[in-house]
Amino acid sequence: MSTIDHDAALLRAGAHVRGGWSAAGFLIRRYPLGAAGAVIVVVFVLAALLANIVATFDPTATSARNSLAPPGSVYWLGADFMGRDVYSRIVHGARISLAVSVGATALGCAVGVIVGLMSGYLGGWVDLVVQRVMDIMQALPLLVMALVMAASLGPSLQNTIIAIAIALVPNIARVIRSSTLSLREQPFVEAARATGMSELRIAVRHVLPNTLAPLIVLATAQLGSAILTEASLSFLGLGVPEPHPSWGRMLSESAAEYIRTAPWLVLFPGIAISLSVFGTNLLGDALRDMLDPRERT
Amino acid sequence: MAAYLVRRTFLMVLTLFGMSVLIFVMLRLVPGNISDILFDAAGFVDPKEKARLERDLGLDLPILTQYWHWISGLVQGDLGFAYVTEKPAVEEIAPRIPITVKLAVLSLIFSVVFGVPLGVISAVRQNTPIDYVLRVLSLSGLSLPSFWLGLLILMLFVRYFGFIPIYTDPPETLWKELALLSVPAAAVGFRSSALIMRLTRSSMLEVLRQDYIRTARSKGATPGSVNYDHALRNAVLPVVTIIGIEAAFLIGGLIVTETVFNVPGVARFLVEAVIWRDYPIVQNLVMFIAVVVVVANFLVDMAYMILDPRIKYAD
């Protein structure tokens, strides 16, 4: 039925893999899809960080003469209606996507971890109240929640991050809570309590670090949804406002009208969104296999 | 069992009540109500006119009174008046619901028809090229924004058929309408089928590792019989629960897809109402979505309990 996977068995048993390149080679052989995801994510992050260097034009510079210029040697991926270079806008858009996805995920994780840890570790009525609030927040789909939040906070980069972060909280709080619940009963927590450690210190120093593996897996998975949610919000006109070049808004500007006349306006921003989400998803899957053996499939 | 039902129902009502408070408060946090938007658009503000409009719409009342008006009306089936069209909100919302329901059902059918069999194939052929291809395909399904997929489909239609399958006038027959809706349904369903496929695969793999599968194999059952008679029947159970998650997932997809395909359903209407700060529409629609999600999850739990007698709910 299944053959013994020696590499994985050794790795699980704590065998040391020689560091550096051979470790990288090992990971690539063991998780080829994850490695591909990592490459995509690195390219995406580099594009965001070096946007000023790799972009060939100012992303907001308009030029009426070059309106809807097709892809070519000057405008690599074409130009939009206002003559803005699509390639440069996509590269700068990576910045917005990265800022929103990392910002929202980090903020959502921070709040979710605090709430989940509190709820799981303290139990009792705190847990009861927190769980009901999470129930309420989870009764709305991620996008609807973010939509209403974004509308109520008003359109800005910062508010988009907050809106998505809030929508991500219940997911994270749930996972942290359930792992805290099982950790709370472990002998090492009892031992720490026996040595007279304060409850807060036990929660932060002993329980929290042990929830890290599922948290990393979950956070990577949320990155992809954060990118998608930002793109959807901006597409609907409720996300990141002008002048930031957001991938989602690039698509809404070009949507129905240019489908016939300028397909590059529809193709390339969508490829950018899909590829970056695909990369984080691949990476997230590989991380789950590595860090969370129970979920191994 | 009865006690469990009572408890679940109570929690469901509690969640929906909390949701109504949350929505109401969130919408009132908005800097600027519809009167601001209307007067901004007009370019000048006459404070007297603005105050009159706010009084007409009941925006000057204390927030608790406003909340009470909404909830007491909601319980009696009175949803208030839409700000933008000044028609009763029920008349605005009700005719749009069947369209979205048709679209959602089509998407669900699409996602189950593709998701479950492909997930099973992927699990049975674990770690073979076919499994890799299907996994990459499902992961890419989850990575494509459904509005972009919709735009791509529109683009292909324009290129190869020379027309856009977009809702313009209400279609004459039900079949025509379903045919028209099947295009956006495919865009939404592709994403959902990817989700179902992944979950079916992992559930199937879980079952294939069970002892009784080994027993079936060792007593000489054919691989087909093991996979489909023994394994799939049990693996499909958790997939039923997915429909609960699906409800939330689908609604997210419908919102953007209805916008792309210009489908006059409730999901697109929600976006328009949010942009216009049309409180009566937004709060009622969001409540409607919450009810759908919560009730779907409740029904799924019930179905699960009936389908799987091993599950016993305490208290």
Contacts between the chains, C-beta under 8 A, distances in Angstrom:
chain1	res1	chain2	res2	distance
A	1	B	214	7.8
A	1	B	217	7.7
A	33	B	132	7.8
A	33	B	135	7.6
A	33	B	136	7.1
A	132	B	11	7.7
A	132	B	14	6.5
A	132	B	15	7.2
A	132	B	18	6.7
A	133	B	18	7.2
A	135	B	11	7.1
A	135	B	15	4.8
A	135	B	18	7.6
A	136	B	15	5.4
A	136	B	18	4.0
A	136	B	19	5.2
A	136	B	22	6.0
A	137	B	22	7.7
A	139	B	15	5.6
A	139	B	16	7.4
A	139	B	19	5.4
A	139	B	290	4.4
A	139	B	293	5.3
A	139	B	294	5.1
A	140	B	19	7.4
A	140	B	248	7.7
A	140	B	286	6.9
A	140	B	289	6.4
A	140	B	290	5.8
A	140	B	293	7.0
A	141	B	248	4.1
A	141	B	249	6.9
A	141	B	251	4.7
A	141	B	252	4.4
A	141	B	289	7.1
A	141	B	293	6.9
A	142	B	248	7.6
A	142	B	252	6.1
A	143	B	251	7.7
A	143	B	252	3.8
A	143	B	255	5.9
A	143	B	256	7.6
A	144	B	251	6.5
A	144	B	252	6.9
A	144	B	255	7.1
A	144	B	270	7.5
A	144	B	286	6.6
A	144	B	289	5.7
A	147	B	255	7.3
A	147	B	270	7.5
A	147	B	271	7.2
A	147	B	274	6.0
A	148	B	23	6.9
A	148	B	26	5.7
A	148	B	27	7.5
A	148	B	274	7.0
A	148	B	282	7.3
A	148	B	286	6.2
A	149	B	26	6.8
A	151	B	30	6.7
A	151	B	274	4.5
A	151	B	275	7.6
A	151	B	277	7.6
A	151	B	282	7.8
A	152	B	26	4.5
A	152	B	27	6.2
A	152	B	29	4.9
A	152	B	30	4.8
A	153	B	29	7.7
A	154	B	30	7.4
A	154	B	31	6.0
A	224	B	142	7.5
A	224	B	143	6.8
A	228	B	143	7.9
A	228	B	145	5.5
A	231	B	145	5.3
A	232	B	145	6.3
A	232	B	147	6.6
A	232	B	252	7.7
A	232	B	255	7.6
A	232	B	256	5.2
A	235	B	145	7.6
A	235	B	147	5.4
A	235	B	256	6.3
A	235	B	259	7.7
A	236	B	255	7.4
A	236	B	256	6.8
A	236	B	259	6.4
A	236	B	271	5.2
A	237	B	275	6.6
A	238	B	271	7.7
A	238	B	274	6.7
A	238	B	275	7.0
A	248	B	145	7.7
A	251	B	147	6.9
A	251	B	148	6.4
A	251	B	151	6.7
A	255	B	151	6.4
A	255	B	260	7.0
A	256	B	154	7.6
A	256	B	262	7.9
A	259	B	151	6.8
A	259	B	154	5.6
A	259	B	155	5.2
A	259	B	158	5.8
A	259	B	164	7.8
A	260	B	158	5.6
A	263	B	155	5.9
A	266	B	148	7.8
A	266	B	151	5.1
A	266	B	152	7.3
A	266	B	155	6.1
A	267	B	152	8.0
A	270	B	144	7.9
A	270	B	145	7.0
A	270	B	148	3.7
A	270	B	151	6.9
A	270	B	152	7.1
A	273	B	145	5.5
A	273	B	148	6.5
A	274	B	140	7.2
A	274	B	143	5.1
A	274	B	144	4.9
A	274	B	145	6.9
A	274	B	148	6.8
A	275	B	143	7.8
A	277	B	142	7.7
A	277	B	143	4.0
A	277	B	144	8.0
A	277	B	145	7.8
A	278	B	139	6.6
A	278	B	140	5.7
A	278	B	143	3.8
A	281	B	139	5.2
A	281	B	142	6.1
A	281	B	143	5.6
A	282	B	139	6.5
A	285	B	139	7.0
A	297	B	126	7.9
A	297	B	201	7.1
A	297	B	202	4.9
A	297	B	205	5.0
